[in-house]
Amino acid sequence: METIKLQVSRKIYTKLLWLLSQFKSEDLKIIDDSESSVIEYLNSELKSIDSGNAEFLSLEELDAVMEERIIKYEN
């Protein structure tokens, strides 16, 4: 499947979405911009894990980090 990105004025946005919704879901998928940035982030994290470059925390380390942040933002 190919991907295109469009910038559309508000006055035709609803009409364009209606038009695009007339296609079958296996032929066309509407992707929300915020969704694509999350997918890009998750893909980069997965690549980091797969390549062995990811850094992990133990539960104790995570607890310590969370305690520091709670104390920092409590006030």
C-alpha positions, 0 to 999 in steps of 0.5 A: 500500500502507498501513503500520501499526506494531504493538507486540506482546508476546513471547508472541504475536510468533511466532504473529503472524508466522506468521499474517502470513506466510500472506498473499501477498507482493504483499499484505503485506510485513513491515518490520523497524523497523531497516530502516525507519530506514535507508530513511528516512535514505537517502531524506533523503540522496537528497532532499538530493542531488536538491535540490542541497543535498548536500555532496560530498568529493573523494578527497583530502578524504576521505583527509584526513578518514579520516586525521584519524579514524584518528589520533584513535581510534588510541590 
